[in-house]
């Protein structure tokens, strides 16, 4: 795990959090993702849509990567960054690798279902042909609170 580089660094986690909040409003698990091009421009963003699309692969990361590839007209995103509010699951981690994302920034750890710094740690395996730089903990408290509040509301547990 790396620390976030501060020279010329501009976080796009607020945009990812906005996508996560929109996902929550749709009844989806609140995860948001944003793909940033090599020039620093937003290429695509998405929130989870697994329930809406009846598609277990419609995770925020996958949807944002698909849209960014379509926007660039290419199957890889060399030099691009991905911001996501939750540590990617193993399947999303492999999609990130296949897309050749340069840097992955994520907010909250996912000790239960994560695939980057928890669980199978996809980028440590020889089958991961591309390993992005990983920066964890960006806006971690906000990302974790959004998830915690979402699930507490589903369970009708008062937060305080």
Backbone bond lengths (Angstrom), bond angles and torsions (degrees), N, CA, C in turn:
res aa  C-N    CA-C-N  psi(-1)  N-CA   C-N-CA  omega(-1)  CA-C   N-CA-C  phi
1 X - - - 1.446 - - 1.523 107.72 -
2 X 1.327 116.29 134.54 1.460 122.17 179.95 1.517 110.55 -102.45
3 X 1.312 115.18 161.32 1.455 119.34 169.84 1.521 107.46 -90.46
4 X 1.306 116.21 155.90 1.465 120.96 -175.64 1.529 109.53 -71.63
5 X 1.347 117.50 126.95 1.463 120.14 177.58 1.523 109.10 -69.28
6 X 1.319 117.42 134.27 1.462 119.77 -173.85 1.531 113.52 -98.83
7 X 1.321 119.86 -20.23 1.458 119.36 179.19 1.527 109.15 -73.98
8 X 1.307 115.80 126.89 1.470 123.57 179.67 1.529 112.83 60.07
9 X 1.296 118.38 16.97 1.460 121.19 -176.92 1.518 111.12 -85.16
10 X 1.324 115.79 129.49 1.455 121.63 172.61 1.525 107.29 -127.31
11 X 1.307 116.11 117.98 1.454 120.23 -179.44 1.525 110.82 -76.67
12 X 1.308 115.40 143.46 1.460 122.25 174.40 1.522 110.09 -115.98
13 X 1.338 116.12 19.60 1.461 119.88 -178.03 1.526 111.48 -67.52
14 X 1.325 119.06 -29.81 1.471 120.18 176.66 1.525 110.58 -60.38
15 X 1.317 116.66 -39.39 1.467 121.32 177.45 1.531 110.19 -65.24
16 X 1.329 116.52 -42.73 1.472 120.52 177.82 1.527 110.31 -63.51
17 X 1.330 116.99 -40.33 1.473 120.46 177.38 1.524 111.54 -63.68
18 X 1.325 117.73 -37.44 1.467 120.48 176.84 1.527 110.30 -62.95
19 X 1.320 116.94 -40.33 1.477 120.62 176.47 1.525 110.40 -64.84
20 X 1.324 117.14 -38.69 1.464 120.85 179.13 1.525 110.65 -65.68
21 X 1.324 117.01 -41.52 1.470 120.16 177.87 1.528 110.99 -63.79
22 X 1.320 116.84 -39.67 1.470 120.55 177.41 1.526 110.17 -64.22
23 X 1.322 117.24 -38.06 1.468 120.72 177.15 1.520 109.67 -62.69
24 X 1.329 116.95 -44.90 1.469 120.89 179.22 1.521 110.60 -59.66
25 X 1.324 116.99 -41.03 1.469 121.02 179.47 1.525 111.44 -63.07
26 X 1.333 117.05 -26.05 1.474 121.76 177.13 1.521 111.73 -86.99
27 X 1.336 117.34 -1.24 1.461 121.11 -177.79 1.513 113.46 86.34
28 X 1.318 116.79 11.91 1.469 121.87 178.77 1.525 109.39 -92.70
29 X 1.313 116.74 156.67 1.455 120.26 172.62 1.534 106.62 -59.07
30 X 1.339 117.07 127.78 1.461 120.26 -171.96 1.523 114.76 -75.97
31 X 1.318 114.67 85.27 1.458 121.90 173.87 1.514 107.04 -126.06
32 X 1.318 115.79 134.18 1.459 121.35 178.89 1.514 110.24 -128.70
33 X 1.339 115.68 152.12 1.459 121.60 -179.10 1.521 110.22 -141.93
34 X 1.324 115.30 148.88 1.464 122.61 178.80 1.520 108.46 -138.44
35 X 1.336 116.82 132.73 1.458 122.32 175.32 1.527 107.62 -104.23
36 X 1.326 114.66 128.61 1.456 122.63 -179.70 1.526 108.36 -111.69
37 X 1.323 115.69 130.27 1.458 120.52 179.95 1.515 112.38 -74.93
38 X 1.330 116.90 169.93 1.465 121.15 179.99 1.537 113.13 -58.74
39 X 1.321 116.29 -24.46 1.462 120.14 179.88 1.527 112.82 -87.75
40 X 1.331 117.13 0.31 1.456 121.39 178.76 1.518 114.70 91.20
41 X 1.317 117.25 0.13 1.469 121.35 179.96 1.527 110.56 -86.21
42 X 1.323 115.63 147.86 1.465 121.14 175.51 1.523 108.26 -70.92
43 X 1.327 116.51 122.61 1.465 121.90 176.57 1.519 111.59 -91.40
44 X 1.327 116.38 -38.43 1.463 120.36 -177.22 1.522 109.14 -166.28
45 X 1.318 114.80 156.07 1.465 120.36 174.76 1.521 107.81 -148.77
46 X 1.328 114.87 155.92 1.468 119.72 -178.56 1.516 109.46 -161.94
47 X 1.321 114.41 160.62 1.451 122.62 170.33 1.515 107.81 -120.26
48 X 1.312 116.08 166.17 1.465 119.81 178.31 1.521 111.02 -53.77
49 X 1.336 116.60 142.32 1.471 122.81 177.43 1.531 110.92 -142.81
50 X 1.329 117.06 30.33 1.462 119.64 -176.70 1.520 112.25 -63.45
51 X 1.313 117.34 -40.96 1.477 120.64 -179.94 1.521 111.03 -72.56
52 X 1.316 115.80 -46.87 1.467 120.42 -178.51 1.522 112.43 -59.73
53 X 1.324 116.64 -44.11 1.459 121.11 -176.66 1.528 113.18 -92.68
54 X 1.336 116.41 -2.64 1.471 121.40 -176.63 1.525 109.74 51.73
55 X 1.338 114.09 48.17 1.455 121.45 -173.67 1.525 109.01 -138.97
56 X 1.321 117.68 109.47 1.466 119.56 -178.12 1.523 113.31 -65.15
57 X 1.323 118.51 -13.90 1.464 120.77 178.22 1.528 112.56 -93.62
58 X 1.308 118.45 1.67 1.466 121.53 -176.35 1.531 111.58 -82.55
59 X 1.325 115.18 49.98 1.458 121.45 174.77 1.521 108.45 -75.99
60 X 1.308 116.83 153.99 1.469 122.30 -177.68 1.532 111.65 -53.17
61 X 1.333 116.39 -44.53 1.457 120.33 -177.76 1.525 111.59 -61.38
62 X 1.324 116.08 -46.73 1.464 121.44 -177.74 1.528 110.11 -64.35
63 X 1.328 117.05 -44.79 1.461 120.26 -179.69 1.523 111.58 -63.88
64 X 1.320 117.22 -41.72 1.468 120.04 179.71 1.529 110.64 -67.47
65 X 1.322 117.29 -40.72 1.466 120.43 178.43 1.527 110.60 -64.80
66 X 1.323 117.55 -43.85 1.477 120.29 177.66 1.523 110.89 -57.96
67 X 1.336 116.01 -46.14 1.471 120.22 -178.36 1.528 110.97 -66.28
68 X 1.313 117.97 -38.84 1.463 120.59 179.36 1.528 110.84 -66.69
69 X 1.325 117.12 -41.63 1.465 120.45 176.72 1.525 110.49 -61.12
70 X 1.322 116.53 -43.04 1.465 120.56 178.28 1.526 110.57 -63.59
71 X 1.328 116.94 -41.57 1.467 120.37 -179.59 1.526 111.37 -63.00
72 X 1.323 117.02 -36.91 1.466 120.90 -179.83 1.528 112.60 -88.94
73 X 1.335 116.65 -13.79 1.459 120.05 -178.86 1.518 112.78 68.50
74 X 1.331 115.47 35.48 1.463 119.48 179.65 1.524 109.95 -148.02
75 X 1.336 117.40 156.48 1.467 120.64 -175.85 1.526 114.85 -86.12
76 X 1.319 118.55 -2.87 1.461 121.37 178.87 1.523 109.94 -131.90
77 X 1.318 115.15 159.85 1.466 121.57 -175.38 1.533 110.23 -124.07
78 X 1.307 115.99 54.48 1.460 121.98 -178.73 1.531 109.39 -58.78
79 X 1.320 115.28 130.79 1.453 120.41 178.29 1.516 114.86 82.99
80 X 1.326 117.54 2.07 1.465 121.90 -179.03 1.530 110.80 -94.58
81 X 1.323 114.69 155.98 1.459 122.38 177.37 1.517 109.32 -112.02
82 X 1.316 116.10 151.92 1.462 122.01 175.70 1.519 108.75 -126.23
83 X 1.325 115.39 126.88 1.465 122.84 173.68 1.510 107.14 -107.88
84 X 1.319 117.38 129.73 1.458 121.24 178.56 1.526 108.65 -141.65
85 X 1.317 115.89 143.05 1.463 120.52 -173.00 1.521 113.68 -75.43
86 X 1.316 118.49 -18.86 1.461 122.58 -177.90 1.523 109.26 -132.74
87 X 1.311 116.43 142.69 1.460 120.91 175.65 1.530 109.53 -49.02
88 X 1.331 117.69 125.11 1.462 119.98 -178.89 1.527 113.51 -60.53
89 X 1.329 114.78 145.55 1.460 121.21 175.13 1.537 108.29 -71.48
90 X 1.324 118.42 170.19 1.467 120.10 -179.78 1.535 113.63 -57.50
91 X 1.324 118.12 -40.56 1.470 120.24 -179.50 1.526 110.38 -64.69
92 X 1.322 117.29 -44.76 1.467 120.68 179.33 1.527 110.58 -66.55
93 X 1.326 116.92 -36.89 1.465 120.07 178.02 1.529 110.29 -59.70
94 X 1.318 117.40 -40.16 1.470 120.13 178.39 1.525 111.72 -69.49
95 X 1.323 118.00 -36.83 1.469 120.61 176.17 1.525 109.53 -64.10
96 X 1.325 116.96 -41.19 1.465 121.66 177.51 1.527 109.78 -59.73
97 X 1.320 116.70 -42.97 1.462 121.55 177.41 1.527 110.82 -63.82
98 X 1.321 117.10 -47.50 1.466 121.12 -178.89 1.527 111.61 -62.56
99 X 1.333 116.75 -31.76 1.463 121.20 179.99 1.526 111.82 -79.56
100 X 1.308 117.34 -7.81 1.465 123.20 179.36 1.529 113.35 63.09
101 X 1.350 115.12 35.77 1.466 120.93 176.11 1.533 108.09 -58.76
102 X 1.319 117.60 134.50 1.468 121.30 -177.37 1.523 112.10 -76.21
103 X 1.342 115.98 -47.26 1.460 121.18 -176.39 1.515 109.82 -135.48
104 X 1.332 115.00 134.34 1.456 123.03 176.33 1.516 108.11 -112.15
105 X 1.327 116.10 123.02 1.457 122.76 175.05 1.525 106.69 -113.85
106 X 1.324 117.38 124.73 1.459 117.77 176.06 1.511 110.59 -131.76
107 X 1.341 114.43 156.93 1.455 121.26 -175.76 1.510 113.57 -88.14
108 X 1.323 116.34 -83.45 1.467 122.06 -174.41 1.525 111.49 -86.50
109 X 1.322 115.22 141.14 1.467 121.20 171.95 1.524 109.02 -68.80
110 X 1.331 116.19 152.67 1.458 121.30 173.74 1.521 108.18 -127.50
111 X 1.342 114.94 84.75 1.466 120.66 -177.35 1.526 112.18 -62.66
112 X 1.329 117.78 -26.02 1.465 121.95 -177.23 1.533 112.03 -83.72
113 X 1.323 117.46 -45.79 1.465 120.42 -171.61 1.518 114.57 -125.85
114 X 1.319 117.73 6.26 1.461 120.23 -178.75 1.516 112.26 -68.22
115 X 1.307 115.12 156.79 1.453 120.13 -179.49 1.517 113.63 -130.13
116 X 1.338 117.11 7.74 1.457 120.76 -177.12 1.529 110.32 -106.39
117 X 1.312 117.18 -64.57 1.459 121.69 179.54 1.519 112.41 -104.78
118 X 1.313 117.79 -2.30 1.464 124.14 177.51 1.528 107.69 -131.15
119 X 1.322 116.12 173.15 1.469 119.68 177.09 1.520 111.97 57.80
120 X 1.331 117.03 -131.47 1.463 119.83 -173.13 1.530 115.60 -74.49
121 X 1.335 118.07 -10.48 1.476 121.40 179.63 1.525 110.35 46.70
122 X 1.303 114.45 65.98 1.463 124.10 -172.73 1.528 113.78 -48.83
123 X 1.317 117.59 -41.18 1.463 119.14 -174.01 1.523 113.64 -75.24
124 X 1.336 117.47 -4.70 1.465 120.23 174.78 1.527 111.69 -89.73
125 X 1.326 117.19 -9.95 1.461 121.53 -177.64 1.522 111.56 -85.10
126 X 1.333 117.02 144.95 1.464 119.62 177.48 1.532 113.00 -64.30
127 X 1.342 117.29 -21.19 1.468 120.09 179.06 1.528 112.03 -72.00
128 X 1.303 117.97 -16.17 1.470 121.39 177.14 1.526 106.50 -84.07
129 X 1.311 115.99 97.51 1.461 120.91 -174.97 1.526 112.86 -71.40
130 X 1.314 116.40 -25.53 1.467 120.55 176.48 1.519 108.32 -124.69
131 X 1.302 116.39 131.82 1.463 122.02 -178.98 1.520 108.76 -120.56
132 X 1.342 117.06 108.93 1.465 118.36 178.66 1.528 110.90 -70.84
133 X 1.319 115.59 158.76 1.457 118.89 168.27 1.525 105.60 -67.91
134 X 1.316 117.76 137.42 1.470 121.51 -177.47 1.523 109.09 -117.87
135 X 1.333 114.88 129.20 1.459 122.70 177.19 1.526 107.39 -124.92
136 X 1.313 116.40 111.78 1.465 121.50 -175.93 1.526 110.67 -103.27
137 X 1.334 114.71 157.15 1.456 120.71 172.33 1.513 115.91 88.52
138 X 1.314 118.24 12.22 1.462 121.54 179.39 1.531 108.98 -74.15
139 X 1.326 117.37 119.29 1.478 122.91 -176.22 1.525 110.57 54.11
140 X 1.310 115.34 35.72 1.467 121.70 -174.32 1.525 113.19 -54.55
141 X 1.324 117.54 -45.78 1.471 120.60 -176.79 1.528 110.76 -62.16
142 X 1.324 117.78 -43.95 1.472 121.00 179.68 1.523 111.28 -65.48
143 X 1.324 116.39 -42.80 1.467 120.67 179.99 1.529 110.94 -64.37
144 X 1.318 116.55 -45.40 1.470 120.84 -179.14 1.522 110.96 -66.18
145 X 1.332 117.12 -40.61 1.469 120.94 -179.88 1.533 111.00 -62.78
146 X 1.321 117.01 -41.54 1.461 120.69 179.09 1.529 110.59 -59.18
147 X 1.304 117.12 -45.53 1.471 121.18 178.61 1.526 111.72 -66.53
148 X 1.326 115.78 -46.61 1.469 120.62 -179.39 1.532 110.79 -59.52
149 X 1.332 116.90 -45.64 1.465 120.89 179.95 1.531 111.60 -64.91
150 X 1.320 116.42 -39.53 1.467 120.95 179.42 1.526 110.66 -60.14
151 X 1.332 116.38 -48.89 1.467 119.55 -177.76 1.522 112.06 -73.37
152 X 1.317 117.55 -32.83 1.467 120.36 176.39 1.526 110.12 -63.96
153 X 1.322 117.02 -41.15 1.466 120.95 178.02 1.528 110.75 -63.68
154 X 1.323 116.33 -39.37 1.468 120.63 178.44 1.523 110.81 -63.07
155 X 1.335 115.56 -33.68 1.463 120.81 -179.26 1.516 112.35 -94.04
156 X 1.356 116.57 -0.12 1.460 122.83 -177.66 1.524 113.12 57.89
157 X 1.328 115.05 41.51 1.455 121.02 178.25 1.526 107.41 -99.20
158 X 1.339 117.63 122.18 1.463 119.17 178.00 1.521 111.41 -64.11
159 X 1.330 116.47 137.56 1.461 121.98 176.79 1.515 109.02 -103.89
160 X 1.294 117.03 143.06 1.446 118.12 -179.24 1.460 114.92 -155.00
